[in-house]
Amino acid sequence: MKRKIVSICLVFVMVLGSMGFAFAAEDVLLIAPNPAAQEKDDKIVILYTNDVHCGIEDGLGYAGLAAYKAAKLAETDYVTLIDAGDSIQGEAIGTISDGKYIADIMKFVGYDIAVPGNHEFDYGMDNFLEIAKNAPYTYICSNFVDKETGKSVFDAYTIMTYGDVKIGYVGIDTPETFVKSTPTYFQDGNGNYIYDFCNDLTGEKLYANVQASVDALEAEGVDYIIAVGHLGTDAESAPWRSTDVIANTEGIDAFIDGHSHSTIAGDKVKNKAGEEVVLTSTGTKLAAIGEMVIDDGVITTGLVTEFAEKDADTVAYIEGIKAGYEALLNQVVAKTEVELTIKGADGNRAVRKAETNLGDLCADAYRAMLDADIAFVNGGGVRDNIDIGDITYEEIIAVHPFGNVACKVEATGQEIIDALEMGAKAAPGENGGFLQVSGLSYKINTDIASTVVTDETGAFVGVEGARRVQDVMVDGKPIELDRIYTLASHNYMLKSGGDGFVMFMDNKILLDEVMIDNQVLINYIVDELDGVVGQEYAKAQGRITYTDNLPFTDLKGYGWARDAVKYVYDNGMFTGTGDTTFAPGTDMTRGMLMTVLARLDGVDTAGGDKWYTKGVEWAVENELSDGTNPTGKVTREQFVTILYRYAQYKGIDVSVGEDTNILSYNDALEISEYAVPAIQWACGAGVVEGDDNANLNPEDGSTRAAAATMLMRFDGIVKAQVAEE
């Protein structure tokens, strides 16, 4: 009979060097002695990784994982090592070996169970099935189904016995695999899908599939059931997320997840019966090792983020593999004078939601090398940055690790705009199919909700309403929907329908798989740019913008402030915190406010020791502020007071608020005495409004979005008074 879990403790594990470890459970700090000095117990330890993406030496590294596993084996004989998908693809070592080197390392480290992720299939179905067949660890997946037989390609689950305890492990892979790997790998020669991942759009097929495996395990009398999934928690993955599966099934005790690169030490998610299931995921690139412990009916989970030891044999084994290919990888193939990046100015990945200079370079390479009118590169296919200086073959492979092959087809203007609409469906959120472009430009109106329709595989069906992609220009002229253009990209998108771009699959092929993607990039830099990426690629070219001409991609949820942000940006009062970020929820500082007002007064604020230096000097000179603490938060009452002084400095009539009754606001008595005249004026003039609860919140910080709104209103008052005069 299945043992009922007494409780689930969610713990964060921090391993300290090789001296033992400590972790917190509720309010108790437990300090374990050196594992080597302990007698073994009968606790069950399940170690897990996900989304390693060939990061063999990143984070704790496989050598650190092997050492940690050995430390656990010194404590108990019951240690299992699991991978939750996307291990064999992501860097040069995977590309060069079609993932086989990674499988060899996983064998050496001693994995017991693995679940395929979507990227396990990136080197072809036959290749992955061969890896799985030869692996000494067991691949499981309940919902990877051969449609002809109706059976799972791998065992749906496996059972492991630990003394007198039996644990059942159920494998699950994301139904997004069809579009987040190469769709044709799952089809026959006629384009018919011969495999299935339970892809119905409601999620019910997946839930039923998983429930059937859970029921079968319960029938076999297991004590615990652990789901090992590659599903993720991203909103775009609904209804197939791990949280969706938990909420629509019963009987799972814990869920080890992957796919979204989420870092989850342990969350409690309620299942269909209202019972709590622990959900955990390690992030990516071995930044953490997941550790689940089952002891006396209690499941605890945590993430190991620091561990000093490395297993010497694993280090030597990896070095031996690397030695075989490092000479090729270190070969210098070109140079760059500028940093080529997939990130925005805020340091976060932007290539899947905004134009980047590396995205421009990659798209230009396809268009030039295949002599096409237009070129597309999916943002998810541009994977890593290139630093200033020499460019090695390894860096090129890191940008394009998938081994896609360049193609050119004929495409109508209508197909082109359909593809752009498909790519922009999640903007300003991320989408691997977001299109970096060459030969055209376009705008995205994120005020229009996406009306793209896809089928159960994620493939494009059509657009059922208003289009958010607008002003598509080809070579500076409006796109012609009936015209035939030549389009360059790769087989993944043009022939296989990758990322759901099926609109090109039946088109006339002009050039068919003529050059691997990384060679396209090398040849473009060497042949067309004379071996050096120059200053022309110092920043993104302005091919992708938003209809309001705002470059910012972080205004989602701030629709109420968008007009104000546009106003202060267009009028030169505000710049962004980065090329694509406005940081609307960030509190204004005193230096920010003084700099904005200086700009409003026509002062050139560039060139000081600090970005705020000239603005602060101007404010002190004109007695708007004493200049202290320029990096400190400015409260709402301080903001309004400085604005009030600025209005007086500009000769604006501030008498309008003298009779305003601010006592109608619940927190009026909290306003500092010095700020009362300013707040009376601001409320009377309509510069400031209370919140929905009739509070002015004088001591709260003023966010950049709120500041933009107040400054737009204030500038309108100034201009109205000037017009009257």
NUVOTI-339929 format. One line per 10 residues: number of its first residue (from 1); their letters; for each residue x, y, z of C-alpha. Coordinates in steps of 0.2 Angstrom, whole numbers, always signed. Layout:
// NUVOTI-339929
NUM	A	X:Y:Z | ...
// end
This chain:
// NUVOTI-339929
1	MKRKIVSICL	+0:+0:+0 | +6:+17:-4 | +14:+27:+10 | +6:+43:+13 | +17:+58:+15 | +17:+65:+32 | +23:+83:+26 | +32:+91:+13 | +47:+102:+19 | +53:+115:+6
11	VFVMVLGSMG	+71:+118:+10 | +86:+128:+3 | +102:+118:+3 | +119:+128:+3 | +134:+116:+3 | +149:+124:+11 | +165:+118:+3 | +170:+100:+7 | +167:+102:+26 | +149:+96:+26
21	FAFAAEDVLL	+133:+105:+24 | +119:+115:+32 | +101:+118:+28 | +86:+126:+36 | +70:+117:+38 | +56:+127:+46 | +65:+136:+61 | +78:+123:+64 | +96:+124:+58 | +103:+106:+56
31	IAPNPAAQEK	+122:+105:+55 | +128:+88:+47 | +145:+82:+51 | +157:+77:+38 | +148:+64:+27 | +164:+53:+28 | +162:+51:+46 | +144:+46:+47 | +136:+29:+47 | +125:+26:+33
41	DDKIVILYTN	+106:+28:+35 | +91:+22:+25 | +86:+39:+18 | +83:+40:+0 | +92:+54:-10 | +87:+59:-27 | +99:+71:-36 | +93:+80:-52 | +98:+92:-65 | +89:+100:-80
51	DVHCGIEDGL	+93:+111:-95 | +111:+108:-93 | +113:+113:-112 | +131:+106:-114 | +137:+117:-99 | +149:+103:-94 | +160:+114:-83 | +147:+128:-79 | +141:+131:-62 | +145:+116:-51
61	GYAGLAAYKA	+150:+106:-67 | +148:+88:-70 | +164:+85:-60 | +156:+94:-45 | +140:+84:-48 | +150:+67:-47 | +159:+72:-31 | +142:+77:-23 | +134:+61:-28 | +149:+52:-20
71	AKLAETDYVT	+147:+62:-4 | +129:+57:-4 | +133:+38:-6 | +144:+40:+9 | +129:+44:+19 | +116:+31:+11 | +116:+18:-2 | +100:+24:-9 | +105:+38:-21 | +97:+41:-38
81	LIDAGDSIQG	+103:+53:-51 | +90:+60:-64 | +91:+72:-78 | +75:+82:-84 | +80:+85:-102 | +89:+97:-113 | +106:+90:-109 | +114:+86:-126 | +112:+103:-135 | +118:+120:-132
91	EAIGTISDGK	+136:+122:-135 | +150:+117:-147 | +153:+100:-138 | +135:+96:-143 | +136:+102:-161 | +152:+93:-165 | +147:+76:-158 | +128:+77:-161 | +126:+76:-143 | +135:+60:-141
101	YIADIMKFVG	+150:+67:-130 | +137:+73:-117 | +129:+56:-117 | +146:+49:-114 | +149:+61:-99 | +132:+57:-92 | +136:+39:-92 | +153:+42:-84 | +145:+52:-70 | +132:+39:-67
111	YDIAVPGNHE	+114:+45:-71 | +100:+33:-68 | +85:+41:-76 | +83:+54:-90 | +68:+62:-98 | +70:+69:-116 | +68:+88:-118 | +63:+96:-134 | +81:+99:-138 | +86:+81:-137
121	FDYGMDNFLE	+79:+79:-154 | +89:+94:-162 | +101:+82:-171 | +88:+71:-178 | +76:+57:-173 | +88:+43:-178 | +102:+51:-169 | +93:+53:-152 | +85:+36:-153 | +103:+29:-155
131	IAKNAPYTYI	+109:+39:-140 | +94:+33:-129 | +97:+15:-135 | +115:+15:-130 | +114:+25:-114 | +116:+14:-98 | +103:+26:-90 | +84:+24:-93 | +75:+36:-104 | +56:+37:-99
141	CSNFVDKETG	+42:+47:-107 | +24:+44:-105 | +18:+56:-118 | +30:+53:-132 | +20:+41:-143 | +22:+32:-159 | +5:+36:-168 | +6:+19:-178 | +6:+8:-162 | -2:+20:-150
151	KSVFDAYTIM	+12:+16:-137 | +25:+26:-129 | +42:+26:-138 | +51:+24:-122 | +44:+16:-106 | +31:+28:-98 | +38:+25:-81 | +51:+15:-71 | +51:+9:-54 | +66:+9:-42
161	TYGDVKIGYV	+67:-1:-26 | +76:+6:-10 | +76:-7:+3 | +57:-10:+6 | +52:+6:-2 | +47:+7:-20 | +46:+24:-30 | +38:+26:-47 | +45:+39:-59 | +34:+45:-73
171	GIDTPETFVK	+43:+54:-88 | +34:+69:-97 | +41:+80:-112 | +33:+96:-117 | +20:+95:-132 | +29:+111:-138 | +43:+99:-144 | +35:+99:-161 | +39:+118:-164 | +53:+120:-152
181	STPTYFQDGN	+64:+106:-161 | +62:+103:-179 | +45:+97:-184 | +50:+86:-199 | +59:+75:-187 | +42:+69:-181 | +35:+67:-198 | +36:+54:-212 | +41:+58:-230 | +24:+65:-234
191	GNYIYDFCND	+24:+77:-220 | +12:+67:-209 | +16:+67:-190 | +20:+49:-185 | +24:+54:-167 | +13:+63:-154 | +16:+72:-138 | -2:+73:-133 | -4:+90:-141 | -22:+94:-139
201	LTGEKLYANV	-24:+113:-136 | -35:+110:-120 | -21:+100:-111 | -34:+86:-107 | -25:+73:-118 | -9:+76:-108 | -17:+76:-91 | -26:+59:-95 | -10:+52:-102 | +0:+56:-86
211	QASVDALEAE	-15:+51:-75 | -15:+34:-83 | +4:+31:-79 | +1:+37:-61 | -14:+25:-60 | -3:+11:-67 | +10:+14:-54 | -2:+14:-40 | -9:-2:-46 | +9:-9:-45
221	GVDYIIAVGH	+10:-4:-26 | +23:+9:-27 | +25:+20:-11 | +29:+37:-19 | +26:+44:-37 | +38:+57:-44 | +35:+65:-60 | +50:+70:-70 | +45:+83:-83 | +52:+94:-96
231	LGTDAESAPW	+37:+106:-96 | +41:+122:-88 | +31:+136:-80 | +31:+149:-93 | +14:+157:-97 | +17:+153:-116 | +18:+135:-112 | +0:+134:-105 | -9:+122:-104 | +5:+110:-104
241	RSTDVIANTE	+15:+117:-89 | +20:+107:-74 | +8:+117:-64 | -6:+113:-76 | -2:+94:-75 | -1:+94:-56 | -18:+104:-55 | -27:+92:-67 | -20:+75:-60 | -20:+66:-43
251	GIDAFIDGHS	-7:+54:-35 | +9:+63:-39 | +19:+66:-24 | +33:+77:-31 | +37:+85:-48 | +55:+88:-55 | +54:+100:-69 | +63:+108:-83 | +61:+118:-100 | +58:+135:-93
261	HSTIAGDKVK	+75:+136:-84 | +66:+141:-68 | +75:+140:-52 | +63:+133:-39 | +70:+125:-23 | +52:+119:-19 | +35:+126:-22 | +19:+119:-16 | +6:+117:-29 | -11:+109:-26
271	NKAGEEVVLT	-17:+95:-37 | -34:+90:-43 | -39:+84:-26 | -33:+99:-17 | -17:+90:-10 | +0:+99:-10 | +13:+93:-22 | +31:+99:-21 | +38:+106:-38 | +56:+109:-40
281	STGTKLAAIG	+68:+114:-54 | +87:+118:-54 | +88:+132:-67 | +101:+129:-81 | +119:+126:-85 | +122:+116:-68 | +120:+132:-58 | +112:+121:-45 | +110:+103:-41 | +93:+98:-35
291	EMVIDDGVIT	+92:+87:-20 | +76:+78:-14 | +77:+68:+2 | +63:+55:+7 | +66:+51:+25 | +52:+44:+37 | +38:+49:+26 | +44:+67:+23 | +50:+74:+7 | +62:+88:+7
301	TGLVTEFAEK	+69:+97:-8 | +82:+110:-10 | +96:+117:-22 | +114:+114:-20 | +123:+130:-26 | +140:+129:-18 | +151:+114:-17 | +170:+115:-18 | +175:+97:-23 | +177:+90:-40
311	DADTVAYIEG	+179:+72:-44 | +196:+70:-51 | +191:+55:-63 | +177:+65:-70 | +188:+80:-73 | +201:+69:-82 | +187:+61:-93 | +180:+78:-98 | +198:+85:-102 | +201:+70:-113
321	IKAGYEALLN	+185:+73:-123 | +189:+92:-124 | +207:+89:-130 | +200:+80:-146 | +191:+96:-153 | +198:+111:-144 | +211:+115:-157 | +197:+117:-170 | +186:+127:-158 | +200:+139:-154
331	QVVAKTEVEL	+204:+143:-172 | +202:+162:-175 | +190:+165:-190 | +187:+184:-189 | +187:+199:-178 | +175:+211:-171 | +177:+229:-166 | +161:+230:-156 | +152:+218:-144 | +139:+208:-153
341	TIKGADGNRA	+125:+204:-141 | +109:+195:-139 | +105:+206:-123 | +97:+223:-121 | +106:+237:-112 | +98:+231:-95 | +109:+215:-97 | +95:+203:-100 | +91:+193:-115 | +82:+203:-128
351	VRKAETNLGD	+84:+194:-144 | +68:+185:-142 | +58:+201:-141 | +68:+215:-148 | +81:+219:-161 | +99:+217:-157 | +115:+220:-166 | +119:+202:-167 | +102:+198:-173 | +105:+211:-187
361	LCADAYRAML	+122:+203:-191 | +115:+185:-192 | +100:+190:-203 | +111:+201:-214 | +123:+186:-217 | +108:+175:-223 | +102:+189:-235 | +120:+192:-242 | +126:+175:-244 | +110:+168:-252
371	DADIAFVNGG	+107:+185:-262 | +89:+187:-256 | +77:+201:-255 | +73:+197:-236 | +81:+186:-223 | +73:+180:-207 | +82:+172:-192 | +72:+166:-177 | +78:+174:-161 | +78:+157:-152
381	GVRDNIDIGD	+92:+152:-165 | +104:+166:-160 | +111:+159:-143 | +126:+168:-137 | +136:+184:-137 | +153:+188:-146 | +165:+199:-136 | +176:+212:-144 | +192:+205:-152 | +196:+189:-161
391	ITYEEIIAVH	+181:+178:-165 | +184:+159:-164 | +175:+145:-172 | +169:+140:-155 | +160:+157:-153 | +152:+156:-170 | +145:+139:-165 | +139:+146:-149 | +129:+158:-158 | +122:+145:-170
401	PFGNVACKVE	+123:+128:-161 | +109:+119:-170 | +117:+115:-186 | +103:+122:-197 | +106:+124:-215 | +103:+139:-226 | +89:+139:-239 | +81:+152:-250 | +63:+151:-256 | +50:+162:-265
411	ATGQEIIDAL	+37:+170:-253 | +22:+181:-256 | +21:+198:-246 | +6:+190:-237 | +16:+175:-231 | +30:+187:-225 | +18:+198:-215 | +10:+182:-208 | +27:+176:-202 | +30:+193:-194
421	EMGAKAAPGE	+14:+192:-185 | +18:+174:-179 | +35:+180:-173 | +27:+195:-163 | +13:+186:-155 | +21:+186:-138 | +29:+203:-139 | +35:+212:-128 | +36:+195:-120 | +49:+182:-126
431	NGGFLQVSGL	+46:+170:-140 | +59:+159:-149 | +51:+163:-165 | +53:+182:-164 | +60:+187:-180 | +77:+196:-183 | +76:+203:-200 | +86:+210:-215 | +79:+219:-230 | +64:+225:-221
441	SYKINTDIAS	+58:+234:-206 | +42:+233:-196 | +33:+240:-181 | +23:+231:-167 | +8:+238:-159 | +7:+229:-142 | -9:+238:-138 | -17:+226:-150 | -18:+208:-143 | -11:+195:-154
451	TVVTDETGAF	-25:+186:-164 | -14:+173:-171 | -22:+156:-172 | -11:+140:-171 | -16:+122:-171 | -13:+109:-158 | +5:+107:-163 | +9:+125:-162 | +9:+128:-181 | +2:+144:-188
461	VGVEGARRVQ	-16:+143:-195 | -20:+161:-198 | -24:+178:-190 | -42:+180:-185 | -42:+199:-180 | -32:+215:-180 | -14:+213:-184 | -1:+220:-172 | +13:+220:-185 | +11:+236:-195
471	DVMVDGKPIE	+21:+247:-207 | +31:+233:-215 | +43:+241:-227 | +54:+231:-239 | +69:+241:-245 | +61:+257:-239 | +44:+254:-248 | +28:+247:-242 | +27:+228:-244 | +16:+222:-258
481	LDRIYTLASH	+5:+207:-252 | +4:+199:-270 | +22:+201:-274 | +34:+187:-274 | +50:+190:-264 | +65:+179:-261 | +67:+174:-243 | +83:+167:-235 | +83:+158:-219 | +86:+140:-214
491	NYMLKSGGDG	+78:+123:-216 | +71:+123:-198 | +60:+138:-203 | +57:+137:-221 | +56:+118:-224 | +52:+110:-207 | +40:+123:-200 | +50:+126:-185 | +43:+138:-172 | +26:+135:-181
501	FVMFMDNKIL	+31:+144:-197 | +22:+132:-209 | +18:+145:-221 | +33:+143:-232 | +34:+124:-232 | +26:+121:-249 | +35:+136:-257 | +46:+135:-272 | +64:+132:-266 | +77:+142:-275
511	LDEVMIDNQV	+92:+136:-265 | +91:+120:-254 | +102:+117:-239 | +117:+125:-246 | +127:+130:-231 | +127:+126:-212 | +121:+141:-202 | +138:+144:-193 | +147:+144:-209 | +135:+157:-216
521	LINYIVDELD	+140:+169:-202 | +158:+165:-204 | +158:+168:-223 | +148:+184:-222 | +161:+192:-210 | +176:+186:-219 | +170:+188:-237 | +158:+203:-236 | +165:+212:-221 | +183:+209:-225
531	GVVGQEYAKA	+185:+198:-209 | +180:+212:-197 | +164:+217:-190 | +165:+236:-189 | +156:+251:-181 | +141:+249:-192 | +135:+235:-181 | +139:+245:-165 | +120:+245:-161 | +104:+238:-168
541	QGRITYTDNL	+99:+246:-184 | +81:+252:-180 | +73:+238:-191 | +60:+233:-177 | +51:+246:-167 | +34:+249:-159 | +20:+259:-166 | +22:+273:-154 | +41:+274:-158 | +45:+269:-140
551	PFTDLKGYGW	+60:+257:-140 | +55:+250:-122 | +50:+232:-121 | +46:+233:-102 | +30:+243:-102 | +18:+228:-100 | +6:+231:-86 | +9:+250:-87 | -3:+254:-101 | -10:+268:-90
561	ARDAVKYVYD	+7:+277:-92 | +12:+273:-109 | +6:+289:-117 | +15:+298:-103 | +31:+288:-106 | +30:+292:-124 | +27:+311:-120 | +42:+313:-109 | +53:+302:-121 | +48:+311:-136
571	NGMFTGTGDT	+51:+328:-128 | +68:+323:-122 | +64:+324:-103 | +67:+305:-100 | +79:+293:-108 | +78:+274:-105 | +88:+265:-92 | +94:+255:-107 | +91:+254:-126 | +75:+244:-123
581	TFAPGTDMTR	+71:+247:-105 | +62:+261:-96 | +61:+253:-79 | +43:+260:-76 | +42:+253:-58 | +58:+259:-52 | +58:+273:-39 | +64:+290:-45 | +80:+297:-37 | +83:+315:-33
591	GMLMTVLARL	+96:+316:-46 | +84:+309:-59 | +71:+322:-55 | +83:+336:-56 | +91:+330:-72 | +73:+328:-80 | +69:+346:-75 | +85:+353:-81 | +82:+345:-98 | +64:+353:-98
601	DGVDTAGGDK	+73:+369:-95 | +84:+367:-110 | +100:+362:-101 | +112:+350:-109 | +114:+337:-95 | +127:+326:-104 | +146:+326:-100 | +146:+328:-81 | +156:+317:-69 | +140:+307:-65
611	WYTKGVEWAV	+125:+306:-76 | +116:+317:-64 | +130:+330:-60 | +124:+344:-72 | +106:+342:-67 | +110:+343:-49 | +121:+358:-52 | +108:+367:-61 | +95:+363:-47 | +106:+370:-34
621	ENELSDGTNP	+110:+386:-44 | +92:+389:-46 | +87:+385:-28 | +76:+370:-32 | +86:+359:-21 | +101:+359:-9 | +109:+345:-20 | +111:+332:-6 | +109:+314:-8 | +106:+313:-27
631	TGKVTREQFV	+105:+294:-28 | +92:+294:-14 | +74:+290:-17 | +63:+305:-19 | +46:+304:-10 | +30:+310:-18 | +29:+325:-7 | +47:+329:-11 | +44:+327:-29 | +29:+339:-29
641	TILYRYAQYK	+39:+352:-19 | +53:+352:-31 | +41:+353:-46 | +32:+367:-36 | +48:+377:-35 | +52:+374:-53 | +35:+381:-58 | +39:+397:-47 | +56:+398:-56 | +48:+397:-73
651	GIDVSVGEDT	+35:+411:-68 | +20:+399:-68 | +5:+404:-58 | +4:+393:-43 | -11:+401:-35 | -23:+389:-42 | -21:+377:-28 | -22:+389:-13 | -40:+385:-9 | -39:+366:-13
661	NILSYNDALE	-45:+356:+2 | -33:+342:+3 | -41:+336:+19 | -53:+326:+8 | -38:+313:+6 | -37:+300:+20 | -19:+303:+23 | -18:+322:+22 | -12:+324:+40 | +4:+313:+35
671	ISEYAVPAIQ	+10:+327:+23 | +25:+336:+30 | +21:+355:+33 | +34:+361:+21 | +25:+351:+7 | +7:+357:+10 | +7:+372:-2 | +15:+362:-16 | +3:+348:-14 | -12:+360:-13
681	WACGAGVVEG	-6:+367:-30 | -2:+351:-38 | -19:+344:-33 | -28:+359:-38 | -19:+360:-55 | -22:+342:-59 | -4:+337:-58 | -7:+325:-44 | -22:+313:-40 | -25:+302:-26
691	DDNANLNPED	-26:+283:-27 | -41:+272:-28 | -43:+273:-9 | -42:+292:-8 | -24:+292:-2 | -10:+304:-8 | +4:+292:-1 | +16:+307:+3 | +30:+296:+9 | +30:+283:-4
701	GSTRAAAATM	+42:+284:-18 | +37:+290:-35 | +40:+278:-49 | +47:+283:-66 | +30:+279:-73 | +21:+290:-61 | +34:+303:-63 | +31:+303:-82 | +13:+305:-79 | +15:+320:-67
711	LMRFDGIVKA	+28:+328:-79 | +17:+326:-94 | +2:+335:-85 | +14:+349:-78 | +21:+352:-95 | +4:+353:-102 | +0:+367:-89 | +16:+376:-93 | +12:+376:-112 | -6:+381:-109
721	QVAEE	-1:+396:-99 | +12:+401:-112 | -1:+400:-126 | -13:+412:-116 | +1:+424:-114
// end
